[in-house]
Amino acid sequence: MQIERPIPTRRQFLSRSAFGIGSFALAHLLSQDSLLAAPAKPAENLPLNLTPRFPQRPGSANAMISLFMHGGPSHVDLLDPKPDLQAGHGKEYGGDVHYSFVNRASKKLFGSPFQFAKHGQCGTDVSELLPHVAGIVDDLCVVRSMHTGHNGHEVSIRYFHGGIAGVTGRPTLGAWVVYALGSASQDLPAYMVLSDPGGHPVDGTVNWSSGFMPPLYQGTVLRPQEPRILNLDAPAHLRGAAQAENLAFLRDLNRRHLEAHPGEADLETRIASYELAARMQVAAKEALDVSQEPEYVRKMYGLDQDHTREYGTRCLLARRLVERGVRFVQLFLGGQPWDNHSNIRKSLPDICRRTDQPAAALVQDLKQRGLLDTTLVHWGGEIGRLPVTEGALDGTAGRDHNGQGFSIWLAGGGIKPGMTFGQTDEVGHRAAVDVVTPNDYQATILHLLGLDHETLAYHANGRAQRLTDGRPARIVREILTHPPASVSPGSAEPASRPA
């Protein structure tokens, strides 16, 4: 049976209040003296669109291409020669080692079976497995002191892309860049992902997610074979005037709904996607048509060879996309082909043979077109490999994961060319000199794009969130050609508002 309770009178309500009528009197007096706090204003994010925006300060770069090498390329076999490792081959390693696969673990040092030689005017040592990268080494900065502190793939991948090790649901570096800078092209997506015919990389779509940002800022995936964008053309009977009328009607319906329900990010993103798709019908076809390229360019990327044709085509597409105003392009490999736990004498040369020539051609091509000065190129994986053998020291030997020290290379966009930076220890196990974390890498990339990792913020989940999210991060100024000049107050619209 429901019991009815009498409604209290105003006198009863005031007498039962924690502070009685005094609290109301106090509020009245404070209001008269203008001492009450003003109502909190909702935090503002940048407009939900991809129109071009000024960076926070002039940057050296305006676009980036990331050649991400899932699985962990073996730095001691590719970019970081270690004479002490060679001399100690087969001996017991005296340091502590954290293994991912204990059942095949060993502490026997595994000297690289591949030869190194100095190349270019800079004299950087490069493995025989990377002859084409060796040919452009004067344009590269090889960072030999990367460190995640984690040996797992996913935890380190999320650290590199999202700023926090192991945490999903965060925007990736590409999402932050297009959020801050928009797109230089209104006919192509600002953030494009060139996927592999072998499938998605480890961690799948997390690699290009927009996380807590609207989906407008996530990566747009191109299929690995033609047609690279499905359903780009309307059916024949709907093309021309009929399609234009239908799109105009749909646009009107969506706008009316948005006016009645303001702030619906998913709807705004969908409207923007529809409008972009219509413009892409012409622009995307032209951008993705590599047959327009001269024969010498296609040959430079290896399109005339079976083992380099697929990856070379994607590297060439990356150049064509940034040339047309795409802000951020990522190339991924299916699975994790650099994860050489066994048979490294065969598996490592195979993946190098597939990617070496196209990666070098991309840098060379950007340079000859005058685009390298304003386009950052990144090559590297999420971890490296251990200096000890995994399994027996015979033809089946491999290397286990190593997030304690490994190498990447960078080129263009304000990166100092023809140099190496940082060092691992005597056998290549741990970063020992000028350690660089993924947060340092992110802060440096944003800096080169004219952005500040400490103030670039997106307000979500009740607080201002950042790519490095308050973690220790430094701009690695030693690898920059020169620090970008500061902006005088009021000379440019900032790409973010301070929290």
N, C-alpha and C positions, 0 to 999 in steps of 0.2 A: 504494500500500500504506500502511495506517495504522500509524504508529509509536507504540507505547505508551510513555508516560513514567512512571517510577516515582513513586509518591506520596511527597512528602518527609515525613520524620519531624518531630515537633514541634521537636527540637533544630535540624534543618536550617532549618525555617521561621523560627525566631527568629533564627538567625544570619544569615539572608539579609535580614531586615527592615531597613528604612532606619536605624532607630535601635536595632535589637536589643532585648534584653530591658529596656533602660533605659526605653523609652517605656512599657512596661506598668507598670514600677515607679513611674514618675512619675505615671501616671494613677491608680494605687492610692493614692499619697500625697495627691494633690490631692483625691481623693474623700473620704479620711478627714478632711481639713480643710475639707470643703464648699466647695472652691474651683472645682469644675467648673461650667461654664455649664449652666443648666437647659435641658432640651430645648425648642426653640422651639414655642410654641403657635400653631396656625393662626389667622390673622387672622379676626376675626368681622365678618360683615355683619349688617345688620338682618334680622329674621325674614322668610322668604319668604312674605309674605302682604300683603294690602292693608287690614288692620284700621287704624282711625284711630290715628295716632301724634302725640304732642306734638311741636311744633317745638322747636328748640334754645333759643328765647327767644320771648316773645310777639311775633307779627307783626301788621302792619296788614291783611294780606290772607290769605284762606284758599283762594282759587281764582283761576284765570287763564284768560282767553280771548285767543287770539292770532289776529288777522286778518292772515295773512301774504300779502303782495302780491308774488308771484314776478315777477321780470323787472326790477325797479328803477324805481319811480315817479320821475318827473322832479321833483325838489325845486324847481328854479328855475321850474317852471311851476305848482307847487301850493302850497308852504308856505314858500318862501324867496325872496321878491322881491329883485331886484338892480337898482337904478337904474343902476349903472355898466354892467351888461350891456345894459340897454336903450339907454343912450346910445352904447355902442360897437357896436351891431348892424351887422354887415357888415364891421367892421374886423378886422385881423389880431390874434390873441391873442399876447401876448409871452411867455407862460409855456410851460413844457414840458408836453406832453400825451402820455399813453400811450394808444394806440388799440387796440381789439380788432379793428376792421375797417379795415385800412390802405387797402384799395382805394377806400373811400368817405371817407377821412379829409380833414379840412379844419381850418384854424386860424382860420376866420372866426367871429367871435362871433355867436351866434344869440339875440337878445333874445326873451323870451317873447311869443308872439302872444296871450296871455291876460291879462286885467286882474286886478289885485289890489286889495283894499280892506280896511280895518280893520273888525274885528267884535268884538262883545261889549264888556263893561266893561273887559276887559283890553286891547282894541285890537290884538289879534294880526292880522297881515296873512294873508289866505287868498285863494286864487285863485277866480275866478268858476266854475271847474269843480267846486268843492266847496261848493255853497250850503248843504247840510244840515250838513256838518261845521262850516262857518262859524257855524251857528246854535247849536252846542254848545261853541264855542271856550272859553268860560269854565270848562268842565269839563276841558279838555285841558292837557297839558304838551307842547309841540312841541319836540323836540330837533333842533336844526339842525346839529349838529356830529358826526354819526355818521361813522365811519371804519373801513374794513376793511383798507385798503392793498392790496386785490386787486380787479381789475376783472372777473374771471370770475364767472359765476353759481354754479357748483357749489362752487368754493373758498370763496366768501363765504357761501353757504347753510350749508355744513358748519361754518363758523366761528360763525355765529349759532346754529345748533341744537346742535352737538356740542362747541363750545369751542375747537377747533383748526382752523385754515383748511385746507381740502382733504382732511382725514383722515376716512375712513369707518370703520365698525366701532365707533363710540363712541355711548353713550347720548345722546339728545337732552335738552333742557331739561325737557320734559314727563316723560320717564322718571325723571330725577333728582328731580323734585318728588313724583311718586307713590311712588318708593322711600323718600323721606324722610318723607312725611306720610301715606301710605296713602290710603284713600278714605273720604269722609264718608258714602258710600252703599254698602251691601253688596249692593244689587240692580241696580247699573249699573256698567259699567267706570269705572275712575278716570280714564283718559286716553282721550279720544275725538277722533277725526279726522273732520271733515265734508268729504267729498270732492266734487269738481266733476263735473258731467255730461260735461264735455269731456275727462275723463281725469285721470290723475295729474299733479301738478306736476313741474317739472324736478327731477331727482334722485330721483323716485319715493319708494319706501318708506324711503329713508335719512332723509327728513324727520321720521319718527316712530319711528325704530328704538330698541330698547333696547340695542343694541350688545353689549358684553361682560356686561351684566346679563342675568338670566333673562328670557325673553319675557313673563313676567307683567307687566313694566313698560312694554312697548311700547304704542303707540297702537292702539286698536280702531277700525277704519274703518267708518263708516256709508255705505251706498250713497247715491248722489245722488238716487235716486228710490225710490218705494214698490215693493216692501217694502224699507225701508232696512236691515233685517236679515233675511237669507234663513233659511228653515227654523227660524224661531223657535218655531213650534208643532209639536208631535208629530202624526203621523197620527191621524185620528179614533179608530181602534180601539185606539190605545196611550195615549190621554189618561186622566187621572184616576188611579185606584188602580193600574192596570197600569203607567203611566209611573213612578209613585212607587216601585213595587216594583223595576222594572228599574234605576232610578237608585240605589236603595239597594244592590242586588246589585253593580252596577258600582263603587260607592263602596267596598264591602267588598273587592272584588278588588284595586282600586288601592291601598287602604291596606295590605293584606297584602304586596303587591309592594314598596311603598315601605318597609315595615318591614324587608324582606329586603335592600333596596338603598337605604339611606339616602343623602341628599344628591344625588339625581338631580333637578336643577332642572327639566328638561323634563317629567318625570313629575309633579312637584308643581304645575307650572304647568298641565298638562293637567287634573289633578284639580280645581284651582281654577276652571278655565274651564268644565268640565262643571257644577260646582255653581252658578257664576254664571249660566250659560245657563238653568238651570232657574228661577232666581229672576227672570231677565229677562223670562220669558214674560208676566208681568203688568206689571212696572215699566216695561219699555222701551216697550210699546205705549202706555201712558199718557203717558210723557214725550215721545214722538215725535208725539203727536196734536195738531197745532196748531189743529185745528178747535175745540178747547175754548177758544181765546182769543177775547176780545171783538172785535167787528168793528173798533173803533177802533184796537186794538193791531195787528191784521193790516194795516190800512191804513197805520199809522205805519211799518211795516217795508217797505211797498211791495208787499204781496202782491196788491194789486188792479191792478198794472201789469205788463205783459209783461216790460219790461226789468229790473225789480227783483225780480220774484216769486221766482226761484230763489235768488238770494243772500240776499234778505230772509228766505226760509223758513229758511235755514241759520243766519242770525244769530238769529232767533227761537228756533230749536232750541237754540242755544248758551246763551241765557238760561234756557230751561227745564231744561237739563241741570245747569248750575251751581246752579240753584235747588233741584235734587233731590240735591245732594251730589257731583256729578262734580267732580273736582279740577282738571283741565286739559283745555281744549277748544281745538282748532285748526281754522281754516277755511283751506283751500287753494284756489287757482284752477288750472284745467287749463293745462298748459304754462307760459307766462310772458307773460301779456297786457300787462304793463307794459313789455315790452321794445321800446320804440318807436324802432327804427332808421330808420324812414321814415314819411312821412305822419303825423307827430305831431299835426298840426292836426285830423286826424280820429280817429286811433286812441286818443289820450289822452282826448278827451271821451267816447268810447264806453265805455271801461272805468270812467271816473269815474261816468258815468250809471248804470252797472250796480251800483256798490258804494257810492256816497256816501250815499244815503238809508238803506240798511240798516245801515251802520256807525254812522251818527249815531243811528239809532233804538235800536240796542243800548245805547249809553251812556245815552240818555235813559230807556229802559225800566228799566235797572238802577237808575238814580238814583231814579225814582219809586217803585220797589219797596223802596228801602232796601238794595239789594244792592251799589251801586257802592262804598260805603265798604270792603267786604271782598272785592271782585272786581277784579283788575287787568285792564285791557283794553289790548292792544297793537295798533297798526296800523303796518305798514311792510314794506319789502322788504329784500333783501340788499345792494343797491347803489343808486346814483342815476344821473343822466345828466350828460354833459359840457355845459359852457356853449357849446361850439362846435358848428357844424352838422355833421351827417353827410350828405354829399351836397350838392347845390346848395341855395342859399338861395331856394327857391321852394316851391310847394305840396307837393313830395315830401320836404322836409327832415325829418330826424330827429335823434336824439341817440344817441351811442355810450355805452358803459358808463362808470361813474365810481364807484369804491370809495373815492375820496380824501375825499369829503365829500357827505353827503346827510341827509335828514330822516326822522324817524319821529314818531308821537305816542303818548302813554300817558295813561291815565285811571284814576282810582279806586285803591282798595287802598293808600292812603297816599301817592299821587303828588300833588304840589302843583298845584292847578288854575289855569287862567288865566294861564299863563306860557310864555315861550319860553326855551330854554337853549342856549348855545353859538352859534357863528357860523362860517360859511364865509368865504372871502376875498371880495374885491370883486365877482367875477363868479360865485361859487358853485362854484368848482372844488375847493378843498381846505378841509377843516376847519381853522380857524385859531385859534379861541378855545374853551377848555373841550372839548377833543376827547374823544369817547366811543367806545370800541371795543366790539365784541360781548362781550368778557370783562367790561368795565365794566357793560354792560347786564345780563349774567347775574348778576354779583355783586349788583347792585342789586335785581333781581327776587327772588333767593333771600333777600336781607336783608328785603325786605318780607313774605315768607312765613315769616319767623322762622328762617331758615337761614343758616349761615355757609359761604361758598364755600371757605374755607380748611380747614375741618374736616369738612365733609360728604364722606365718602369711601366708595368701594366697592372692596373688595380683589379684584383680578383680575390674572391674568398675572404673579403674583409680587410685586405691589406695590399700595400704596394709590393709587387713581385718583380724580381729582376733575374736576368739570365744567370749571373753568378750568385745571386741571392744572398749577398752579405758575406760570402766566404772569402778567405784571403785570395786576392787576385792582383797580379801586377802586369802592367804593360811591359813587354820585353823590348825595351827601347834599343838594346844593343843590336837587334837585327833589323832595325828600321833605317831607311836611307836618310831620313831627317824627320823630326817631329812635325806633324801638320800644324800650321799656324792657327792661333786662336782667333775666334770671331769677335769683332767689336760688338758691344751691346746693341741689339736692335737691327743688326745687319742681316739676320736670317731668322726664319721661323724655326724654333727648336723642334727636334724630332720627338721630344717627350717633355712632359712637365714633371718637375721635381715632386717627389712624394710629399 
